Amino acid sequence: MPHSYIGPAAPAGGVPIAPSMGPLLEAAQIIPEVRPVDQRTVFLSAIALVLGVAVALIASLLTHLINLVTNIAFYGRWSTDHASPAGNHLGLAVVIIPVVGAILVGLMARYGSKAIRGHGIPEAMEQVLLNESRIPARITLLKPLSAAISIGTGGPFGAEGPIIATGGALGSLIGQLVRTTANERKTLLAAGAAAGMSATFGSPVSAVLLAVELLLFEYRPRSLIPVALATTVACGMRMAMVGTAPAFDMPSITEPGGAALALYIAIGAVMGLASVFVTRTVYAVEDAFERLPIHWMWWPALGAIAVGVVGFFAPRTMGVGYDNIERALSGSVPLQALATLTVLKFISWSISLGSGTSGGTLAPLFTIGGGLGALAGAILSHAWPELGIDPRIGALVGMAAMFVGASHALLASVVFAFETTRQPMGLLPLLGACSASYLISSLLMRHSIMTEKIARRGVRVSTEYGHDVLSHASVGDFATRTVATLSALDRVGDVLSRLTARGIAAHHGYPVLRADGRLLGVLTRTELLGAEATRSLGELVQGGPVVISDTASLYDAVTLMTKHHIGRLPVVSDGRPNELVGMLTRSDVLKAYGLALKGNARAEPALVLPWMAAPRT
């Protein structure tokens, strides 16, 4: 390295350093290589395995609890067998039951925890972003209990949202009981939430993708592996308890032709528009409740009046309604009944969710999207029978496209629709339709139904995962190679005089070298100005220098700068921590960002063909 040495030439043969300086040479620090998987990953994976079992049992318990409340509320019997509010014979009295349940939920929210309100995922995202993934322990009990009361008394929600929220709360609780970092607690929270989805629908892969797209905000082995293990175990537990059948039984479908595929993509685009309307309606209802002159504890009861009234005319709108999704996918519902169910389900769900009660969004969105998709498929099939449009595929792409448009979770939506129906011939129309929905929704709606609530509170939520410039840039490529160095044997007064005379006193830090040229430490201009003029520089160096290898990444360098509160790092040769080869400053780090910005500059053709060249003048 071309050193710019500031000071008199060293005597021939060098000058031996004082014995007291020797130990300092061994204290040089180089950031260790961050491995993608280490012992902590194994530790988190072991916890995730246990977490997956626990969440699967909680999911089963919550399902039975919902059945128990449903049986008691609508049929007056003590049973945990599957029951739907749709078969009740209560007449007008059915309007009262959701109101009673909503009052109980409001009391639990006010005197237990306000965090049980809502559909779970936005609340979990908020804890990840603002509270280091710390969810209060009481949520683990109150969320499933409030959801069981809300859904069991006719609330038009799915059980998956509360189960996801409860799983996330349990993962967070475990992360608070054992010694973990904030990132590790986030991993456990996401693992518990994904395990809840996997245990509900038997969809482990889409559960992992949903965790990545909505909770983890990253794609790294150290977080992905524990989440995947938790969802695998939870799905295995579900298979052992309820069997291996898909969540939604759908008749086999055939591969669509090119024209049919284009129309399925068009259905997806329409679902994108519909998802924007649905999301904005839900938040418009929520805003309307915010303006009411009564305490928020009573809002769920007001919303439940709409649930009861709609449920009186259309009992199938009440409860989880997974059977409605299955009937739409099978094509067994008359079109008029399907249209009525879709519209009334939307009205009931949007008012109830906007009132701030406890419930989920996945099943209602699937019901609404599946119904709209089936209707669109039936209309297109009737208009162009020769194209082979299948209303069942229309329902499949409709439910997935509605969810991706509302949630902006593209991959999770596509894979979920496949895993819950196990129809491989639907993958191509699913991918096309969901991509179209995602495009339309993203153009018209900046935030999703999951992020709008926390975005309104001033929290910036980014769901885009781009290239990390610092992780892929080498220190050696951006470090300054010509460095002004000082000798450990020089006196402070002499050095300050020479620095001033050479006009480079504005530098903030100077490497201090031994007589043999090896690095001893770094002294800042402030330290030099505050020291006695007669002291040697070697006496001022405290501890070993914090250095970075020239082969390390800029991400490692920034990590070191942040950890030690410094703005510059000596760069040493790889494997030789005392051989100075350059200096890296914060300005050098910004150069990497400057190069990255060029990639987003004005778009120009990279290849100019002869007929594209500008004519000569």
ZATORLO-561518 format. One record per residue (C-alpha): x, y, z. Coordinates in steps of 0.2 Angstrom, whole numbers, padded with zeros to 4 digits, always signed. Layout:
BEGIN
XYZ/...
This chain:
BEGIN
+0000+0000+0000/+0007+0017-0004/+0008+0025+0013/+0009+0044+0015/+0020+0044+0030/+0020+0060+0041/+0036+0061+0050/+0055+0059+0049/+0062+0043+0041/+0065+0029+0052/+0083+0024+0056/+0089+0009+0045/+0084-0007+0052/+0070+0000+0061/+0067+0005+0079/+0061-0008+0092/+0045-0004+0099/+0043-0002+0118/+0039-0018+0127/+0023-0011+0134/+0016-0009+0116/+0018-0027+0112/+0002-0034+0119/-0008-0021+0110/-0004-0029+0093/-0013-0045+0098/-0029-0036+0102/-0034-0031+0084/-0052-0035+0081/-0059-0042+0064/-0078-0045+0063/-0081-0064+0062/-0089-0071+0047/-0108-0071+0049/-0113-0089+0044/-0130-0091+0037/-0133-0106+0049/-0125-0108+0066/-0129-0116+0083/-0142-0103+0087/-0151-0109+0071/-0151-0126+0078/-0157-0120+0095/-0172-0110+0087/-0176-0125+0076/-0178-0136+0091/-0190-0124+0099/-0199-0123+0083/-0202-0141+0083/-0210-0140+0100/-0219-0125+0095/-0227-0133+0080/-0234-0147+0090/-0241-0135+0103/-0249-0124+0090/-0257-0139+0081/-0265-0144+0098/-0271-0126+0101/-0278-0125+0084/-0288-0142+0087/-0293-0135+0104/-0299-0118+0096/-0309-0128+0083/-0318-0138+0097/-0321-0123+0107/-0329-0114+0092/-0340-0129+0089/-0345-0129+0108/-0350-0111+0108/-0359-0114+0092/-0369-0129+0099/-0373-0120+0115/-0378-0103+0106/-0388-0110+0092/-0394-0127+0097/-0394-0127+0116/-0383-0142+0118/-0366-0146+0126/-0356-0154+0111/-0340-0151+0102/-0346-0159+0087/-0345-0149+0071/-0359-0137+0070/-0364-0123+0058/-0376-0108+0063/-0384-0111+0046/-0395-0125+0052/-0403-0116+0067/-0422-0113+0069/-0422-0098+0080/-0431-0086+0069/-0429-0068+0073/-0420-0073+0090/-0405-0077+0079/-0401-0058+0078/-0398-0057+0097/-0385-0071+0098/-0371-0062+0088/-0374-0046+0099/-0372-0056+0115/-0356-0063+0109/-0350-0046+0103/-0353-0038+0120/-0343-0052+0128/-0329-0049+0116/-0330-0030+0119/-0329-0033+0138/-0313-0044+0136/-0305-0031+0125/-0308-0017+0137/-0304-0026+0153/-0292-0039+0146/-0282-0033+0131/-0287-0021+0117/-0275-0031+0106/-0287-0045+0104/-0297-0034+0092/-0295-0036+0074/-0290-0051+0063/-0273-0054+0070/-0260-0052+0057/-0258-0033+0057/-0257-0034+0076/-0243-0047+0074/-0234-0036+0061/-0235-0021+0072/-0227-0030+0087/-0213-0036+0075/-0210-0018+0069/-0212-0008+0084/-0210-0019+0100/-0196-0031+0096/-0209-0045+0093/-0214-0045+0111/-0233-0049+0113/-0241-0049+0130/-0243-0066+0137/-0261-0064+0141/-0265-0063+0122/-0261-0081+0121/-0276-0085+0131/-0288-0070+0127/-0286-0071+0108/-0292-0088+0105/-0306-0087+0118/-0313-0070+0111/-0312-0078+0094/-0321-0093+0099/-0335-0082+0107/-0336-0071+0091/-0336-0085+0078/-0346-0097+0089/-0360-0084+0091/-0361-0082+0072/-0347-0070+0068/-0343-0071+0049/-0325-0075+0051/-0313-0090+0049/-0304-0098+0063/-0287-0096+0054/-0284-0078+0059/-0286-0081+0078/-0276-0097+0077/-0262-0088+0067/-0262-0074+0080/-0262-0086+0094/-0248-0096+0087/-0238-0080+0085/-0242-0075+0103/-0236-0092+0109/-0220-0090+0099/-0217-0073+0105/-0220-0079+0123/-0207-0093+0122/-0195-0080+0115/-0197-0070+0130/-0195-0084+0142/-0179-0090+0135/-0163-0079+0131/-0166-0073+0113/-0162-0058+0102/-0176-0047+0095/-0173-0056+0078/-0174-0073+0085/-0191-0068+0094/-0197-0062+0077/-0192-0079+0070/-0202-0089+0084/-0217-0077+0082/-0217-0080+0063/-0215-0099+0066/-0230-0100+0078/-0241-0090+0066/-0236-0100+0051/-0239-0116+0061/-0256-0110+0065/-0260-0108+0047/-0253-0125+0043/-0263-0133+0056/-0279-0125+0050/-0278-0129+0032/-0264-0142+0030/-0254-0129+0019/-0236-0129+0026/-0227-0122+0011/-0240-0107+0009/-0239-0104+0027/-0220-0102+0026/-0222-0090+0011/-0235-0080+0021/-0223-0078+0035/-0209-0072+0024/-0221-0060+0015/-0230-0053+0030/-0220-0056+0046/-0202-0060+0043/-0198-0046+0031/-0183-0056+0025/-0178-0073+0017/-0163-0080+0026/-0159-0098+0032/-0158-0093+0050/-0176-0088+0050/-0183-0099+0036/-0178-0116+0043/-0186-0114+0060/-0202-0108+0052/-0202-0122+0039/-0199-0135+0053/-0214-0128+0063/-0226-0128+0049/-0221-0146+0044/-0224-0152+0062/-0240-0143+0063/-0246-0150+0047/-0241-0168+0052/-0251-0166+0068/-0266-0160+0058/-0264-0176+0047/-0264-0187+0063/-0279-0179+0070/-0291-0175+0056/-0284-0185+0041/-0275-0182+0025/-0289-0175+0015/-0287-0158+0007/-0295-0143+0016/-0306-0140+0002/-0312-0155-0008/-0313-0150-0026/-0317-0162-0041/-0303-0164-0053/-0300-0151-0066/-0292-0152-0084/-0279-0141-0090/-0286-0125-0098/-0282-0120-0116/-0274-0104-0121/-0290-0094-0124/-0297-0100-0107/-0281-0096-0098/-0282-0078-0105/-0299-0076-0098/-0294-0083-0081/-0280-0070-0081/-0294-0057-0085/-0304-0064-0070/-0289-0061-0059/-0288-0043-0065/-0306-0040-0060/-0303-0048-0043/-0289-0035-0041/-0301-0022-0043/-0313-0030-0032/-0300-0032-0018/-0297-0014-0019/-0315-0010-0016/-0316-0023-0002/-0301-0016+0007/-0307+0002+0006/-0324-0003+0011/-0318-0012+0027/-0308+0003+0032/-0322+0015+0027/-0333+0006+0039/-0319+0006+0053/-0318+0025+0050/-0336+0027+0052/-0336+0017+0069/-0321+0029+0075/-0333+0044+0073/-0347+0036+0084/-0349+0046+0101/-0349+0030+0111/-0335+0019+0119/-0326+0007+0107/-0331-0007+0118/-0349-0006+0111/-0344-0005+0093/-0343-0024+0090/-0361-0026+0097/-0367-0013+0084/-0358-0022+0071/-0366-0039+0077/-0383-0032+0074/-0379-0032+0055/-0372-0050+0057/-0388-0055+0065/-0400-0047+0053/-0390-0053+0037/-0389-0070+0046/-0408-0071+0048/-0410-0069+0029/-0395-0079+0024/-0390-0091+0038/-0375-0097+0028/-0366-0080+0030/-0364-0084+0049/-0349-0094+0056/-0333-0099+0048/-0341-0104+0031/-0327-0116+0025/-0341-0127+0017/-0346-0112+0007/-0329-0111-0001/-0330-0130-0004/-0347-0128-0013/-0341-0114-0024/-0326-0124-0029/-0337-0140-0033/-0349-0130-0044/-0364-0136-0034/-0372-0120-0029/-0385-0112-0041/-0379-0095-0048/-0393-0084-0039/-0389-0092-0022/-0371-0090-0025/-0373-0072-0029/-0384-0068-0014/-0372-0077-0003/-0357-0068-0009/-0365-0050-0008/-0372-0054+0010/-0356-0062+0016/-0347-0046+0011/-0359-0034+0020/-0359-0045+0036/-0341-0047+0036/-0335-0029+0032/-0347-0021+0045/-0342-0034+0059/-0323-0033+0055/-0324-0014+0054/-0332-0013+0071/-0316-0020+0079/-0322-0037+0085/-0310-0053+0085/-0310-0063+0069/-0300-0067+0053/-0300-0062+0035/-0294-0077+0025/-0310-0087+0025/-0321-0072+0021/-0310-0066+0007/-0309-0084+0000/-0328-0085+0001/-0331-0068-0008/-0317-0071-0021/-0323-0089-0024/-0341-0083-0026/-0336-0069-0038/-0324-0080-0048/-0337-0094-0050/-0350-0081-0056/-0338-0074-0068/-0333-0091-0074/-0351-0096-0077/-0355-0080-0087/-0340-0083-0098/-0344-0101-0100/-0361-0097-0106/-0355-0083-0117/-0341-0094-0126/-0345-0112-0123/-0332-0117-0136/-0318-0110-0125/-0320-0123-0111/-0321-0111-0097/-0324-0120-0081/-0333-0111-0067/-0324-0121-0054/-0307-0115-0060/-0315-0098-0060/-0319-0100-0041/-0302-0106-0038/-0293-0092-0046/-0306-0080-0039/-0303-0084-0021/-0284-0084-0023/-0284-0068-0033/-0295-0059-0021/-0283-0064-0006/-0267-0058-0016/-0276-0042-0021/-0280-0038-0003/-0265-0045+0006/-0251-0042-0008/-0245-0060-0003/-0243-0067-0021/-0233-0083-0019/-0242-0088-0003/-0259-0086-0012/-0255-0096-0027/-0247-0110-0017/-0261-0110-0004/-0275-0112-0017/-0265-0127-0024/-0261-0135-0007/-0279-0134+0000/-0287-0141-0016/-0272-0152-0023/-0277-0148-0041/-0260-0146-0051/-0269-0141-0067/-0275-0126-0058/-0257-0119-0055/-0255-0110-0072/-0271-0101-0071/-0268-0097-0053/-0251-0089-0056/-0258-0079-0071/-0274-0073-0062/-0265-0069-0045/-0251-0059-0054/-0264-0049-0063/-0273-0046-0047/-0257-0041-0039/-0253-0029-0053/-0270-0020-0052/-0271-0019-0033/-0253-0013-0032/-0256+0001-0044/-0272+0007-0036/-0268+0003-0017/-0252+0007-0009/-0255-0003+0007/-0264-0020+0009/-0278-0025+0021/-0264-0031+0032/-0253-0015+0032/-0266-0001+0030/-0270-0001+0049/-0252+0001+0055/-0247+0012+0041/-0261+0024+0047/-0252+0025+0063/-0236+0031+0055/-0227+0015+0054/-0218+0012+0037/-0220-0006+0031/-0210-0012+0017/-0214-0029+0009/-0201-0027-0005/-0185-0037-0004/-0171-0030-0015/-0153-0033-0018/-0143-0028-0002/-0129-0018-0010/-0118-0018+0006/-0118-0037+0008/-0112-0039-0010/-0099-0026-0010/-0081-0029-0005/-0072-0018+0007/-0056-0019-0004/-0066-0012-0019/-0071+0004-0010/-0057+0007+0003/-0045+0022+0001/-0028+0015-0003/-0017+0030+0000/-0017+0033+0018/-0009+0046+0029/+0000+0037+0043/+0009+0041+0059/+0023+0033+0068/+0021+0026+0086/+0037+0034+0091/+0033+0052+0086/+0028+0065+0099/+0011+0073+0099/+0018+0091+0097/+0029+0087+0082/+0015+0077+0073/+0003+0092+0075/+0015+0104+0068/+0018+0093+0053/+0000+0090+0050/-0004+0109+0051/+0011+0113+0039/+0005+0100+0026/-0013+0106+0027/-0021+0089+0031/-0026+0093+0049/-0044+0091+0043/-0042+0072+0043/-0052+0064+0057/-0042+0048+0060/-0024+0042+0057/-0017+0025+0058/-0002+0023+0069/+0011+0011+0064/+0025+0002+0073/+0043+0004+0067/+0041-0012+0057/+0026-0005+0047/+0013-0015+0056/-0003-0007+0063/-0004-0002+0081/-0020+0008+0082/-0029+0023+0076/-0029+0040+0084/-0042+0054+0080/-0038+0072+0078/-0048+0076+0094/-0037+0064+0103/-0021+0072+0096/-0027+0090+0100/-0031+0085+0118/-0015+0076+0122/+0001+0083+0130/+0013+0088+0117/+0028+0078+0124/+0019+0061+0124/+0022+0048+0111/+0008+0042+0100/+0011+0024+0105/+0007+0029+0123/-0010+0037+0117/-0016+0021+0108/-0028+0012+0120/-0032-0006+0116/-0030-0015+0099/-0037-0007+0083/-0054-0012+0077/-0050-0017+0059/-0059-0025+0044/-0052-0037+0031/-0051-0031+0013/-0061-0047+0008/-0075-0043+0020/-0092-0035+0014/-0097-0017+0017/-0111-0024+0028/-0098-0031+0040/-0089-0015+0040/-0105-0005+0044/-0109-0017+0058/-0092-0014+0065/-0094+0005+0064/-0111+0004+0072/-0105-0008+0086/-0090+0003+0091/-0097+0020+0087/-0083+0024+0074/-0083+0032+0057/-0068+0024+0050/-0060+0007+0049/-0042+0002+0045/-0042-0011+0031/-0030-0025+0033/-0024-0039+0022/-0034-0055+0024/-0026-0066+0036/-0014-0053+0042/-0023-0042+0055/-0008-0030+0057/-0004-0026+0039/-0012-0010+0034/-0018-0009+0016/-0031+0005+0017/-0044+0015+0026/-0063+0014+0025/-0074+0028+0030/-0092+0031+0029/-0090+0041+0013/-0083+0026+0005/-0098+0016+0010/-0109+0029+0002/-0100+0026-0014/-0108+0009-0015/-0125+0016-0014/-0121+0029-0027/-0116+0015-0039/-0133+0006-0035/-0143+0022-0038/-0136+0022-0056/-0145+0006-0059/-0162+0015-0056/-0157+0030-0067/-0164+0034-0084/-0169+0019-0094/-0159+0018-0110/-0156+0004-0122/-0141-0007-0118/-0139-0013-0136/-0141+0000-0150/-0144-0008-0167/-0139+0001-0183/-0156+0008-0187/-0159+0014-0169/-0144+0026-0170/-0147+0044-0171/-0144+0051-0189/-0128+0061-0191/-0130+0080-0194/
